[in-house]
Structures are given as C-alpha cells and as structure tokens.
Amino acid sequence: MTTPTLDITGDVCPMTFVKVKMGLQRVPPLGTLSVRLKEDALKNVISSLKTEGHRVTNVSQEDGVFLLEVTKAG
C-alpha cells in the first residue's frame, strides 16, 4: 500500500497543522502519512503532532522543502 502524501507547502500557520490533522483522519491507526512542508511550519507541526500522540519517524529535506513521515497514534 502506498503512503499517502499531503503537501502543505503553500499554507501558513495555523492552517498547516489543521490540514495535517485532517490528513491523518484518512489514515488508519498506526498508519503512515507523509507531509511536505516549509521550514517556517516545521517546528510547530512537529510539536503539535507529538502533543496529540503521533510519532514523527523521519524528517528529510530537499530543495528547501521538508518531508515528515508521521505514524498516526493508535
């Protein structure tokens, strides 16, 4: 099964986390969501994900865009 990808590079806080939260609703518990975002949203999105019990399992960067691999809380 392919990991769904959510691109929020065109969004700004607080909509960045709102969209990630909505994206996670389409993923089963313990499923994975890839999120593309810009650096200005990175810290807040990661912090909010952890607060809600989700795990960020990987962070990478390519051409100024970050890619988060998020495992949804069970």
C-alpha positions in Angstrom: 0.0 0.0 0.0 1.3 3.5 -0.9 1.8 6.0 1.8 -0.5 9.0 1.3 1.3 12.3 0.9 0.0 15.7 2.0 1.5 18.9 0.5 1.1 21.9 2.7 4.0 23.9 1.3 1.6 26.7 0.3 -0.1 27.0 3.7 0.8 29.1 6.8 0.2 28.5 10.5 -2.3 27.7 11.9 -3.7 26.1 8.8 -0.7 23.9 8.4 -1.5 21.7 11.5 -5.2 21.8 10.8 -4.6 20.3 7.3 -2.2 17.7 8.8 -4.8 16.7 11.3 -7.4 16.4 8.6 -5.0 14.3 6.5 -4.4 11.9 9.5 -8.2 11.3 9.6 -7.8 9.4 6.3 -5.0 7.1 7.8 -5.8 4.1 9.9 -4.4 3.9 13.5 -0.6 3.2 13.3 -0.7 4.1 9.6 1.8 6.5 8.0 1.3 9.9 6.4 4.0 11.8 4.5 3.8 15.6 4.9 5.6 18.1 2.6 6.0 21.5 4.3 8.2 24.5 4.5 10.7 25.3 7.3 8.6 28.0 8.9 5.9 25.4 9.8 8.2 22.6 10.7 8.7 23.2 14.5 5.0 23.9 15.2 3.7 21.0 13.2 6.1 18.5 14.8 5.3 19.9 18.3 1.5 19.6 17.7 1.8 16.1 16.3 3.7 14.9 19.4 1.3 16.6 21.7 -1.5 14.6 20.1 0.4 11.3 20.5 1.5 10.9 16.9 5.2 10.0 16.1 7.4 11.7 13.6 9.5 8.8 12.4 11.6 10.7 9.8 12.5 14.2 8.7 14.3 14.9 5.5 14.9 18.0 3.4 15.2 18.5 -0.4 15.4 21.8 -2.2 14.1 23.8 0.8 11.1 21.6 1.4 10.9 19.2 4.3 9.3 15.8 4.3 7.9 14.3 7.5 7.0 10.7 7.9 4.2 10.6 10.6 2.9 7.5 12.3 -0.7 8.0 13.5 -1.4 7.3 17.2 -3.1 4.0 17.9 
